[in-house]
């Protein structure tokens, strides 16, 4: 589904909520996406994606893709991560999430096939409960609003200014080019079947 007007790039920003809302905290990505969509997300294509491999066809030609997903428990449920997988010096931790090919594998496959967007940013919340039929756990539900706030503040606010010779979107991208990524506390992604 599409919300807002096209960006100056060939294909607009893509925001994908990765996960299954019927499996507890695996629904974090779709929950964040629903909140952003309700707030009239500007200039973006949005989608809920239960199978990360489906993202590969949507990445080529995009200047920016934002992914929102849940991470496996590591002792601090609800903790938010922001990663730039294309700039990490070491690969993301392996995952055996959906259908034996999860988000990490989709990113690495996209890299090897030359299908990645110019920028790929991942927001993840550490989950607690991935049980079928469970709602979001309280710490992950609380993380939804914080993730929405961070995404809107960093990427989706209207920009009136442009950089030297660039569009507002290009200025926004260049502003975050050197963002610090915490590589010591990388999330692990759910080994859950998101059918």
N, C-alpha and C positions, 0 to 999 in steps of 0.2 A: 504494500500500500504506500501511497505517496502523500507527504504532507508538505505544504509550502511550495515555494518557487524553486526553479533550478538554480544551482550555483553556476558561476561562469565556466567551470570545468566541463569536460565532455560528459561526464556522468556525475550526478550529485553525490554528496556524502551518503554513505550507507551506515545505518545504525542497526545492528542485529542483536536481539536478545536470544542467546543460545541456552537451550534447556527445555525441560519438560515441566510445565506448571503443575502436573499431577504427581510429582515425585518430591514433595517437600522442598528443601532448599535448592534443588535443581531448577526450581521456578524463579530464581533470583533474576536472571537475565530478562525473561518475559515480563516480570513485575516492574523492573526498571523501565523497560520499553513502554509499557502501558502508561506509566506515570508521565514519561516524556511526551508521548503521543497526546495525552489528555491536555497537556500544556501547550498545544499547538507548536510542536517541534518544527522550527523553520528549516527550509533548505535541505531536506533529507528524504531519502528512501528509507523505510523502516520495515523490518520483518522479524518474526519469531522463527527460529531455526532449531528444530529438534535434532537434525543430523548435520553436524558441522561440514561434512563433505559437500553438502548442497551449496555452501558459500562459494566454492571455487568458481562457479560460473558467473557470480555477481561481482567478483573483485577486479577483473581486468578493466583498465581505463579509468578507475576511480582515483581521485586524489587522496581521499581519506575514507577509511573504514573504521568504525568504532564497534568493538565486540564487547558484550556484557555477559558474563558467565559466572557460575558458582565454582568454587574450589573445594577440594577435599579438606576435612578437618585436620588442623595442625595444632589445636590447643587454644585458639582465640576466635571462636565463632563470631561472624559479623565483621571481622577485620577486612578492610578494603585494600586491594592491590591495584596499581596502575602500571602496566608494562607496555613497552614498545618492542614487540618480538623481533622486528626487523633490525633493531639496533643492539640487541643483547649480544655480548661477546661469547656467551655460552648458550646452548640451546635450552629451550624451556624443558622442564621435567617431562618425561614421557608419560603418556596417559593411555589408558585402555578404555576410554569412555565409549560412547555409543557405537554399536555394531562393529567393534574392533578397530574402528578408525575415528578418533576423537578430534578435538580442536587442535591440539598440538600437531597431530599427524596431518590434518588438513592444511595447517600453515606450512609445514615442511614440504608437503606435496606441492602446494602452490608455489613455493620457492623453487623447487626443482623443475617445475613445468613453466616457470615464468608467468604465473597468473596472479601474482600478488599486486595489491594496489600500491600507490606511491607511499602512503603512510598507513599503518595498521596499529591501532591502539587497543589494548585489552584492559577492561576493568573487570575485576573479579572480587567476590566476597567469599570468605572462608565459610563453608557450610557446617551444619551440625547434624541434620537429619535428612536423609534422602529416601525415606520410606514411601512406598506407593500410597497415594491418597492423603498423605500428610500435608498440612499447610506449611508455609514458611515458618521456621523456628523464630522465636522472639528476637534474638540478636541479628538474624539475617533480615527479618522484616524491618528492623530499625535501620539497617544498612541501606535499604532501598532509597529512602529519602536523601541520605548523605550522598549516595552515588548519583542520584538525579541532580542534586545541587552541584556536585563537582563537574559532571559532564556539561551541564548548562553553562557554568561559569567558565570552564576551560575552552569549550568548542562551539557552543551553540548560541552565544549571545550575539545580538546584531552588532556589526562592526561598521562604523562610518568611515574610519580612517583606512588608508591604504599605505603600503610601504612604497619605497622608491620604485615607481614604474610598475607596481604589482596591484593585483586585485585585493579586496578585503580578505578573501579566503586565503590567498597566497600569503598575505601578511600574517594571518592567524597561524598558518602552518609553520612559517619560518620562525615565529615567536616561540614555538614549542619544540623546535628542532633539537635543542640541546637539553631537553628535560632530563633530570636525573632519574635513573631507574635503579631501584633497589634490587640487586641481583642476588643478595644473600638470603632473602626471604621470599623465594618464588613460590607461587601456589602450585598445588597438584590438582588436577581436574578429575571429576567424578568418573569412577568406573561403573557407571550406571547405564542401563539400557533406557534410552529416552523415547521408546516407542509410544 
